Amino acid sequence: KVLKSKKAVRRWRACRVLLIDEISMLDGDLFEKLEHVAKDIRRDSRPFGGIQVILCGDFHQLPPVCYGKPQAKKFAFQSECWDRVVKETIELTTVFRQRNRQFSELLGRIRRGAPTPDDIHTLRMCSSQARIQRICEGSGRNPAQELRALEEEEGGVALAGCHREVEGGETRGLGG
């Protein structure tokens, strides 16, 4: 399809640097196809036809997007051409979006798939605090007392579909 478009062919031939953001969302098969198209159009056997490729993203965040493919998704780094294309990797380690060091470390453990029981408890309490605050707004009930009552339960979290269920006591417990 690309070969039929003179404009697309011109762009591929003129391209010197290709920047792909959110590389984690690019399926490995598509990554391979892009590399093949670049090499064919540019008539150059080097990776991506000699185009400098800059890839940005975090493979811990978003999985590949695949349309019309029932088979398993493949990350770009699992593609056959990845090692030929990617010659240097730079890892950014400074967290800018979180100022709280403990929370940043907690999020890091979750990213790596290794949360501690304390991490899970902390997240449940954060979620519970926000939920209780919403439930108690305008009801005259004390959020702190509601949270203490929740904490005293046997590690469970109350689930409810709407405020009426919570206020009416129609909740189901979820054991932690």
C-alpha positions as CSV (number, residue, x, y, z in Angstrom):
1,K,0.0,0.0,0.0
2,V,2.8,2.4,0.9
3,L,4.6,1.6,-2.4
4,K,1.6,2.8,-4.3
5,S,1.7,6.3,-2.8
6,K,4.3,8.5,-4.3
7,K,4.0,10.9,-1.4
8,A,4.7,8.1,1.2
9,V,7.6,6.8,-0.8
10,R,9.1,10.4,-1.0
11,R,8.7,10.8,2.8
12,W,10.4,7.4,3.5
13,R,13.3,8.3,1.2
14,A,13.7,11.8,2.7
15,C,13.5,10.6,6.3
16,R,16.7,10.8,8.3
17,V,15.4,10.3,11.8
18,L,12.3,8.3,12.8
19,L,11.0,9.0,16.3
20,I,8.5,6.5,17.7
21,D,6.9,7.5,21.0
22,E,5.0,5.1,23.2
23,I,7.0,2.2,21.6
24,S,5.3,-0.2,24.1
25,M,2.1,0.2,22.2
26,L,3.6,-0.8,18.8
27,D,3.1,-4.5,18.1
28,G,6.3,-6.4,17.3
29,D,5.0,-7.6,14.0
30,L,4.2,-4.0,12.9
31,F,7.7,-3.0,14.0
32,E,9.2,-5.7,11.8
33,K,6.9,-4.6,8.9
34,L,8.0,-0.9,9.3
35,E,11.6,-2.0,9.2
36,H,11.0,-4.1,6.1
37,V,9.2,-1.2,4.3
38,A,12.0,1.3,5.1
39,K,14.7,-1.1,3.8
40,D,12.7,-1.8,0.6
41,I,11.8,1.8,-0.2
42,R,15.2,3.1,0.5
43,R,16.9,0.2,-1.2
44,D,19.2,-0.1,1.8
45,S,19.9,-3.3,3.7
46,R,20.9,-1.5,6.9
47,P,18.4,-1.6,9.8
48,F,15.4,0.7,8.9
49,G,17.1,1.4,5.6
50,G,19.8,3.5,7.3
51,I,17.2,5.8,9.1
52,Q,18.2,6.7,12.6
53,V,15.5,5.3,14.9
54,I,14.7,6.9,18.3
55,L,12.3,4.9,20.4
56,C,10.7,6.3,23.5
57,G,8.4,4.7,26.0
58,D,8.0,2.4,29.0
59,F,7.3,-1.2,28.4
60,H,5.8,-1.4,31.9
61,Q,3.0,1.0,31.1
62,L,1.0,0.2,28.0
63,P,0.8,-3.1,26.1
64,P,0.9,-3.4,22.3
65,V,-2.2,-2.5,20.4
66,C,-3.3,-5.1,17.8
67,Y,-6.2,-4.7,15.4
68,G,-7.8,-7.7,13.9
69,K,-5.3,-10.1,15.2
70,P,-6.6,-12.9,17.5
71,Q,-3.1,-14.3,18.2
72,A,-1.1,-13.2,21.2
73,K,0.4,-9.7,21.2
74,K,4.2,-9.3,20.8
75,F,6.1,-6.4,22.2
76,A,8.4,-4.6,19.8
77,F,11.5,-5.8,21.8
78,Q,10.3,-9.4,21.0
79,S,10.5,-8.7,17.3
80,E,13.2,-10.5,15.2
81,C,14.7,-7.2,14.1
82,W,15.0,-5.5,17.6
83,D,18.6,-6.3,18.3
84,R,19.7,-5.2,14.8
85,V,17.8,-1.9,15.1
86,V,18.4,-1.0,18.8
87,K,22.1,-0.4,19.4
88,E,21.9,1.8,22.5
89,T,19.5,2.0,25.4
90,I,19.2,4.9,27.7
91,E,17.2,4.4,30.9
92,L,15.8,7.5,32.6
93,T,15.7,6.8,36.4
94,T,14.7,10.1,37.9
95,V,11.0,10.3,38.7
96,F,9.5,13.7,38.1
97,R,5.8,13.1,38.5
98,Q,5.9,12.0,42.1
99,R,7.5,14.1,44.9
100,N,6.8,11.6,47.6
101,R,9.7,9.2,47.7
102,Q,7.9,6.4,49.5
103,F,4.9,6.5,47.1
104,S,7.3,6.6,44.1
105,E,9.1,3.5,45.4
106,L,5.7,1.8,46.0
107,L,4.8,2.5,42.3
108,G,8.1,1.2,41.2
109,R,7.6,-2.1,42.9
110,I,4.1,-2.4,41.3
111,R,5.6,-1.6,37.9
112,R,8.1,-4.5,38.4
113,G,5.3,-6.8,39.5
114,A,6.7,-7.1,43.0
115,P,4.4,-5.2,45.4
116,T,4.8,-6.0,49.1
117,P,1.9,-6.8,51.4
118,D,2.4,-3.3,52.9
119,D,2.1,-1.8,49.4
120,I,-1.2,-3.5,48.8
121,H,-2.5,-2.4,52.2
122,T,-1.4,1.2,51.5
123,L,-3.2,1.2,48.2
124,R,-6.3,-0.3,49.7
125,M,-6.3,2.3,52.4
126,C,-5.9,5.2,49.9
127,S,-8.8,3.8,47.8
128,S,-10.9,3.3,51.0
129,Q,-10.2,6.8,52.2
130,A,-11.3,8.4,48.9
131,R,-14.4,6.1,48.8
132,I,-15.4,6.9,52.3
133,Q,-14.9,10.6,51.8
134,R,-17.2,10.5,48.8
135,I,-19.8,8.4,50.8
136,C,-19.8,10.8,53.7
137,E,-19.9,14.0,51.8
138,G,-23.2,15.8,52.7
139,S,-24.4,12.9,54.9
140,G,-23.1,14.3,58.2
141,R,-21.2,11.1,58.8
142,N,-17.5,11.3,60.0
143,P,-15.1,10.0,57.4
144,A,-12.4,9.3,60.0
145,Q,-14.8,7.1,62.0
146,E,-15.9,5.3,58.8
147,L,-12.3,4.6,57.9
148,R,-11.4,3.3,61.3
149,A,-14.4,1.0,61.1
150,L,-13.2,-0.3,57.7
151,E,-9.7,-0.8,59.1
152,E,-11.1,-2.9,62.0
153,E,-12.7,-5.3,59.6
154,E,-10.7,-8.5,59.0
155,G,-8.6,-7.2,56.1
156,G,-11.7,-7.0,53.9
157,V,-12.8,-4.2,51.6
158,A,-16.4,-3.4,51.3
159,L,-17.7,-3.4,47.7
160,A,-20.8,-1.5,46.6
161,G,-22.3,-0.5,43.4
162,C,-23.7,2.9,44.6
163,H,-24.0,5.1,47.6
164,R,-27.5,3.8,48.5
165,E,-26.1,0.3,48.9
166,V,-23.4,1.5,51.3
167,E,-25.8,3.7,53.3
168,G,-28.3,0.8,53.4
169,G,-25.6,-1.7,54.5
170,E,-26.0,-3.8,51.3
171,T,-22.3,-4.5,50.8
172,R,-20.3,-7.6,50.0
173,G,-17.0,-8.2,51.7
174,L,-13.8,-9.0,49.8
175,G,-11.3,-10.8,51.8
176,G,-7.7,-9.4,51.5
